[in-house]
Amino acid sequence: MSASIVCADYYHAMVKDRPGAAYELLSQLADAGVRLMAFNAIPMGGHQTQLVLFPSSPSRLVAAAEKAGIDLDGPQHALVVRGDDKLRAISEVHRKLFDANVNVY
């Protein structure tokens, strides 16, 4: 298995659930030089979507969000796993976490 695992901070931002809302927020961050390791969008109901942002530089994300008037919730802490796009690869990572008595939620 070829995978890398890094500890990362992540943040949530809420946007209206409409076409282009995530683009607008992400383009503001990109224009400010924010780089993301990962990103996820989760519909939350009530016409809102939660954007989950895993920045390479948390301080740069926080500064850019503050300047743009974007409300962030965080940081939260996570492990970011990068590797082969195969179910066996991710299951092996979870086995190692289980063996180390690490709870995944």
KOLVOVEX-890868 format. One record per residue (C-alpha): x, y, z; residue number from 1. Coordinates in pm, 1 decimal, decimal comma. Last residue first. Layout:
REM KOLVOVEX-890868
@xx->X	yy->Y	zz->Z	num->NUM
...
//
This chain:
REM KOLVOVEX-890868
@xx->-1551,1	yy->912,5	zz->1351,4	num->105
@xx->-1239,4	yy->698,9	zz->1373,9	num->104
@xx->-1131,7	yy->568,7	zz->1714,8	num->103
@xx->-760,2	yy->496,5	zz->1754,8	num->102
@xx->-681,9	yy->173,8	zz->1943,6	num->101
@xx->-342,6	yy->137,8	zz->1767,6	num->100
@xx->-460,6	yy->-187,8	zz->1606,7	num->99
@xx->-778,4	yy->-6,1	zz->1499,5	num->98
@xx->-572,7	yy->271,1	zz->1338,6	num->97
@xx->-365,8	yy->8,2	zz->1158,4	num->96
@xx->-681,9	yy->-166,9	zz->1039,1	num->95
@xx->-824,0	yy->167,5	zz->924,4	num->94
@xx->-515,0	yy->229,4	zz->709,4	num->93
@xx->-549,8	yy->-121,5	zz->567,9	num->92
@xx->-915,2	yy->-54,3	zz->481,6	num->91
@xx->-809,3	yy->260,9	zz->297,2	num->90
@xx->-567,0	yy->70,4	zz->75,0	num->89
@xx->-799,9	yy->-226,8	zz->23,2	num->88
@xx->-1076,1	yy->1,0	zz->-106,0	num->87
@xx->-851,4	yy->124,0	zz->-384,0	num->86
@xx->-775,7	yy->479,4	zz->-492,1	num->85
@xx->-410,4	yy->449,3	zz->-401,1	num->84
@xx->-283,8	yy->706,5	zz->-159,9	num->83
@xx->-357,0	yy->1010,5	zz->46,8	num->82
@xx->-484,0	yy->992,2	zz->402,6	num->81
@xx->-559,0	yy->1316,1	zz->584,6	num->80
@xx->-575,5	yy->1267,4	zz->960,7	num->79
@xx->-802,1	yy->1509,4	zz->1137,4	num->78
@xx->-828,1	yy->1797,0	zz->1383,8	num->77
@xx->-1098,7	yy->2059,1	zz->1406,9	num->76
@xx->-1014,8	yy->2424,5	zz->1372,9	num->75
@xx->-1275,5	yy->2534,6	zz->1358,6	num->74
@xx->-1591,3	yy->2706,6	zz->1244,6	num->73
@xx->-1532,5	yy->2967,3	zz->977,9	num->72
@xx->-1740,9	yy->3275,0	zz->894,7	num->71
@xx->-1637,1	yy->3431,0	zz->563,5	num->70
@xx->-1608,7	yy->3810,4	zz->572,3	num->69
@xx->-1350,7	yy->3819,1	zz->292,5	num->68
@xx->-1071,5	yy->3955,5	zz->516,4	num->67
@xx->-1158,2	yy->3707,1	zz->791,6	num->66
@xx->-1166,2	yy->3419,6	zz->543,6	num->65
@xx->-828,2	yy->3519,1	zz->400,6	num->64
@xx->-669,8	yy->3543,8	zz->747,0	num->63
@xx->-816,0	yy->3210,6	zz->861,0	num->62
@xx->-710,8	yy->3035,8	zz->540,1	num->61
@xx->-355,2	yy->3176,5	zz->560,6	num->60
@xx->-325,8	yy->3068,0	zz->924,8	num->59
@xx->-445,3	yy->2716,8	zz->838,9	num->58
@xx->-173,7	yy->2668,7	zz->573,8	num->57
@xx->-226,3	yy->2353,2	zz->364,9	num->56
@xx->-597,2	yy->2407,4	zz->419,5	num->55
@xx->-852,2	yy->2128,4	zz->476,8	num->54
@xx->-1187,3	yy->2296,9	zz->409,3	num->53
@xx->-1525,7	yy->2138,4	zz->480,4	num->52
@xx->-1809,5	yy->2323,9	zz->311,1	num->51
@xx->-2146,4	yy->2285,6	zz->480,1	num->50
@xx->-2442,0	yy->2336,9	zz->250,6	num->49
@xx->-2758,1	yy->2524,3	zz->340,0	num->48
@xx->-3111,3	yy->2527,8	zz->198,6	num->47
@xx->-3268,4	yy->2406,1	zz->523,2	num->46
@xx->-3095,3	yy->2075,5	zz->475,1	num->45
@xx->-2728,6	yy->2018,2	zz->556,7	num->44
@xx->-2588,4	yy->1929,6	zz->214,4	num->43
@xx->-2222,8	yy->1830,8	zz->265,0	num->42
@xx->-1940,2	yy->1971,4	zz->53,0	num->41
@xx->-1587,0	yy->1834,6	zz->87,9	num->40
@xx->-1240,3	yy->1976,5	zz->31,1	num->39
@xx->-887,3	yy->1842,7	zz->60,1	num->38
@xx->-526,1	yy->1958,8	zz->70,1	num->37
@xx->-640,1	yy->2317,3	zz->7,4	num->36
@xx->-424,3	yy->2610,2	zz->-101,1	num->35
@xx->-512,6	yy->2965,9	zz->-0,9	num->34
@xx->-345,3	yy->3228,6	zz->-218,3	num->33
@xx->-600,0	yy->3507,1	zz->-159,8	num->32
@xx->-745,0	yy->3457,2	zz->-509,3	num->31
@xx->-787,1	yy->3088,3	zz->-419,4	num->30
@xx->-986,3	yy->3182,3	zz->-107,9	num->29
@xx->-1217,0	yy->3411,8	zz->-301,7	num->28
@xx->-1250,7	yy->3142,7	zz->-572,1	num->27
@xx->-1349,0	yy->2885,7	zz->-310,0	num->26
@xx->-1623,9	yy->3105,8	zz->-164,2	num->25
@xx->-1774,3	yy->3194,3	zz->-501,6	num->24
@xx->-1741,9	yy->2839,9	zz->-634,3	num->23
@xx->-1915,7	yy->2697,4	zz->-326,6	num->22
@xx->-2213,0	yy->2927,6	zz->-382,6	num->21
@xx->-2223,5	yy->2871,5	zz->-758,9	num->20
@xx->-2549,1	yy->2678,4	zz->-778,7	num->19
@xx->-2753,5	yy->2717,0	zz->-460,0	num->18
@xx->-2746,3	yy->2568,3	zz->-110,8	num->17
@xx->-2657,3	yy->2885,2	zz->78,2	num->16
@xx->-2311,3	yy->2861,7	zz->228,6	num->15
@xx->-2176,5	yy->2736,9	zz->562,1	num->14
@xx->-1803,1	yy->2722,4	zz->634,6	num->13
@xx->-1633,4	yy->2441,8	zz->823,8	num->12
@xx->-1264,1	yy->2420,8	zz->910,3	num->11
@xx->-992,7	yy->2157,4	zz->903,0	num->10
@xx->-663,9	yy->2107,4	zz->1081,1	num->9
@xx->-429,9	yy->1841,7	zz->953,4	num->8
@xx->-223,4	yy->1545,8	zz->1067,3	num->7
@xx->-63,5	yy->1372,8	zz->772,0	num->6
@xx->-91,0	yy->1020,4	zz->633,5	num->5
@xx->80,5	yy->905,1	zz->318,1	num->4
@xx->-23,1	yy->597,0	zz->127,8	num->3
@xx->136,8	yy->338,6	zz->-98,5	num->2
@xx->0,0	yy->0,0	zz->0,0	num->1
//
